[in-house]
Amino acid sequence: MEHPLTWPVGLDALAFGGDYNPEQWPEEVWQQDVRLMREAGVTMVSVGIFSWALLETERGSYEFGWLDRLLDLLHENGIRVDLGTPTVVPPAWFYREHPEALPVSKDGLRYEFGGRGAICHSSPAYQEAAAGITEQLGLRYGSHPAVALWHVHNEYGVPVSACYCETSAAHFRRWLADRYQTLAELNSAWGTTFWGQQYNRWDDIRPPRTTPTAGNPAQQLDWARFTNDAILANFKRERDVLHRLSPGVPVTTNFMTALSQCESLDYWAWGREVDIVSNDHYLVAEAPRNHINLAMSADLTRSVAGGKPWLLLEHSTGAVNWQPRNLIKQPGELARNSLAHVARGSDGAMFFQWRASRFGAEKFHSAMLPHAGTDSRIWREVVALGADLGSLSAVRGSRVKADAAILWDWQSWWAQKLEWRPSEDLDARERADAWYAAAFDRHLTVDFAHPEADLSGYPLVLVPALYLMTEAASLNLQEYVAQGGTLAVSYFSGIVDEHDTVQPGPHPGALRDVLGLTVEEFAPLRAGETVRLTGGGAELTGDVWSEFVVPRGAEPVWTYADGPAAGHPAVTRHTLGDGTAWYVSSRLHGADLDTVLARACADAGLAERELPRDVELVERVGERGRYLFAINHGSAGVQIPLPGAGVELITGQPVGDRLDLPANSTRVVSI
Ligand code: GAL
């Protein structure tokens, strides 16, 4: 490829394979593994992710023989390797030497060795040892012909992100000194005059450990930022070693952008540091329509990648083993899930893991090769998927076409989740999910965008949950609307600045001008209480939240008919410059949220799509053509219109301007 650091070296197909942990098996089994990998069409596997204890058996004693043999075997069989740095599980000998590198919880408990990811990211001993094993791997395999991609660590940020030990405390103080320079600045940013929390010496500052009552919110928010930065620094250290020793081979680390799966990392910052963005996604098995969360995670990952293709490094062929009830996937669901990630920009579909383990904590987790062996439904579906992906090589490098953007900011989410908000029912993630689902059900493909990003390419921008907004974000949205954009904002957005300090003047400080209104008083609702919203051609029902909206240029479209804010506008529309800004001041669901969204779409000039509800339609556009991914999640076959004739790539059949989409199927039309 022309851009060597944007794609695994030497991989000339979509990535298909999984985590391969052959160290759990006698070497005779490896031969069978590669034979079956070839049968399934596997193109790349991730190896060595948890192998530190086998590679460095005591400090400085290395045993690379098995990995040499494994990489050679994979290479001889044409399977590319995503090679892990095993720094997510330091060996037992490391903790014997450095028990202080085990992380400490918020309430002072020191975690033990015996699981995984027990790391204090501020520990100099950990940092040195991790860089050391990475250096050894880089030296030995930096130019090995099998190595296509480096996989640093595993899912940074889980299962433990912050460590509250004394070493971390000292590191936090250095980070704060860098951020604020003076204690006066820090005291002002943290609002320490409240509850007498003034600091006169840097040494008095601690991590926000368990306090008798609500802790200082600005301190907690900075702690979350510090934790993200400390972990990111460790990624960068390993990445830089690999760039030096393995030039030309891209470096990734697997994210978990689904908002339910990793909360502690600001992936906007991480996306800028990796060569290739990669992601892991696991369905919430029991959730109805869980493919919507899959789509959301894929869209978020692509957005973190700046729209470039990304890689799905892990999902499951069937049940996981860590949810309360681990439901299997229905026939066909495996392919629909994998291809939905590809539709939304992944240039491959990889799994955890290749062969189901017989021992250890994850022995009941599904795999590409299940305990049942090859005479199994899962294996047959895996082989079929390999063939499907083989026929989709042409989509590689193409880009997803989005209709709208949703603003998302991890830092705002961290801030909103802190204690003592006006209602415990205010839930940023719930609103992000709800608005995303509403867009999904209108068949809109959305990008996610940082609030300060250039939004000018989007006719519609949705803001479901943006409690914290900087001045730059506020100006960005004003400019976006004034230039002709359509904005739709949900309640409790634009309330505080980056220090969790309420913006001066009436709420919502950062959005007053663009929305053309002020909020005189918040009026949260009782548990289960609903309010009626009238006007706008249809009566709507809200719950959780209402407020005293005072229009200052905005036009009321729906008004509260009852509840504490009766008589106040509930949903408003404001014209500013060439654009329009909608405000929704109560929590709306399903069809009611859709009613308002439909109005915003009309303002944005986004036409309705006549498609069945359970059909997902996403377009990727590349130099060689347009690829329309149509996924039918429903149990009945349907026919959908196409914008032109073409060839269906999975079946190889020509298609006209209508496409038959059988139940539970995926079709990809090259137009
Ligand atoms: C992932 C992890 C894998 C495996 C998998 C099981 O989060 O990276 O190592 O544990 O979950 O679902």
Boltz pocket constraint, residues with backbone or C-beta under 6 A from the ligand:
constraints:
  - pocket:
      binder: B
      contacts: [[A, 154], [A, 155], [A, 280], [A, 282], [A, 314], [A, 320], [A, 321], [A, 352], [A, 362], [A, 365]]
      max_distance: 6.0
